[in-house]
Amino acid sequence: MTLQSLTLIVALASFSALAAEAPRTLNFTNDIVPILTKSGCNSGGCHGKSGGQNGFKLSLLGFEAEEDYEHIVKEARGRRLFPASPEQSLLLTKGTAQLPHGGGKKLEATSEDYADIVRWIRQGMPYGKASDPTLARISVDPAKLTMPLKGAQQLKVTAHYTDGSTRDVTKRALYEANEKAMAETSEGGHVQLFDLPGDVAVMVRYQGKVSTFRATVPLGAPVDKLPPISNFVDDLVFAKLKTIGMPPSEISDDGTFIRRVTLDLTGRLPTAEEMKDFIASKDIRKRAALTDRLLDSPEYAEYFANKWSALLRNQRTQPTYARGSYLFHSWIRDSLADNKPYDQFVHQVVAAAGDLEQNPPVAWYRQVKEMKQQMEDVAQLFLGTRMQCAQCHHHPFEKWSQQDYYGFAAFFSNVARKPSSFVGEEIVFHKRGIAQTTNIRTKAAVMPTSLGGSALKLKPEQDPRHVLADWMSAKDNPFFAHTLVNRYWKHFFNRGLVEPEDDMRETNPPVNPELLNALATDFVKSGYDMKKLIRTLVTSTTYQLSAVPNAHNAKDRQNFSRYYPKRLNAEVLYDAVNTLLDVESTFAGQAAGTRAVALPDNSYNQSTYFLSVFGRPDSSSACECERTQEASLAQSLHLLNAADIQTQLSRGKGRADRLTQDVRPDDDKITDLYHIALSREPSPAEVKLAHSHLQKKMLGKTGEEALKGKKEAYEDILWALLNTKEFLFNH
């Protein structure tokens, strides 16, 4: 080998080594935008809000990288970057708080993020080539893990690109636990558990893609004996309890069960006679038989019509709306009484056309007038998908984009209306033409598109809402049945399998996925039979468990090892108070004795302070969150000393007055009150306390004075009962 050849080989080797060590050219979208997102620069509270911040605007969470590049590199004559000395760039001197910055310090000058921005500026601020790979997905490792109480785990996040390459993006991903009481996460993806057993999910987000880490945290107690299995609900609930080591509570007694199921199914207290007959019955199927009787009662239809009427925004915002609100409420109630299949119920609302007289569901379109609102309500109410964020930008926690938003909205693009012969009413109809809408950002026409599906080309005479309703109720739809069974599970168990019940997304997984899928499958198989679904839920042993915790499950909030008590909602509590005090309710335009749960619309909220203060929803949203179980000082004060309650307590021929005139022994009368209010026998201590108060009020009095004192004592006993947590809660 000649010296010349050897020199050439050495030179080529040196060149190859240098080429291998040469840093790759950074890509703005793949390398710089994630740093801005991680630092919070493009968050809604900083430069990512609609108007930007202090003259500098970025797209929210970096979803529009091209626009961000223009703002950073070219806007304001490029004053934010200084290629000759990258470290002196305004983007960095403000980010490191070397210059005053309203957002404070966002970067450390010694960090890898800082070094990458400097390197990008030094490379000439490249945006990237069209041929550069783009992010396809992210994965988290581990994806699922069983962890001990107070355990910890470091996550690793990998970005997968369209060219098959991968990159470790752990340091630049964002992390958020769905159960803040169970876990916290660090900026670097370190998960720290607390001392609560159950399931916790950590949402991992990077550059518009999301993934989820799930941890199962066992309690580890021995589960030697389980209650009897009633149906597949128990199979799946108890299997999980056994896996995590959490023994369930005992089965509730008959008095507790009849009160619980009567309130949950009909919104009323069981009568004393119903309670006594139920407890005395020896029929081993009496709980299932009671469930059937309640489902067949008119009170069931009234109570669930109250729920659906609020969700479907049955409002009376104008006097001329009264006729329509009554017709719509009656249609909902009759549909439930007839056990109309859920898919038909939804189809008739979504595709409603005509006038109120012939087709009452068109009242929904009276309150939900705009195309976007119609789409958002349908998505949230019937598909458990919150699309609102995607109107302006890619959904931060989901896969839905602006294109998905406008494609779904296009199903409602040809809804039209014209005046009816009745004042204040309209006829809703499908306007002939090509159904489409326009993406406000791209200005491109968007055809009707189901979520996760392809754009549809419909004939001008086709009403796309019928196509939408058919797609929603298809057996393989991943949203429709799951959303309804989750909503009803929450109604009966006080916590959804997915929580909130209308926010069902990949990054908010169910606490028992197998149970949710089994319920949805059974619901579809039944032909969307809502009564059958309810019967399955309330005849399960899981529903019948006691609310009293055992030595192991007091902290359980998601595994249904016991019944979770819930406050009576405004209408149910109003009716329960009237039942206890033996008061006949009066509402304007309604027959005397009409229950609050049977009121047709929201117009009674303002005229009845009790309903307002206890949070009866105004039917202004498709979200269950409009009704809250949170207690307030105003509620407590109202029960303690409101004039109307005091008046009903002391009125002539009221409950207290009649008990005073009743010649039966006081023991019997006290027992009756406990039967009516709490569906149970009073304890000896409670009877003794009531006796003591009666004697105290009558001490040293005779004749009319003694009767007056006795009446006051019964008023006090009634007042005390209606202020107990046992009365105010379903348990």
Summary of the structure (lengths in Angstrom):
residues: 731
radius of gyration: 31.8
end to end distance: 93.4
largest distance: 134.7
contacts: 2296
relative contact order: 0.08
helix: 47%
strand: 10%
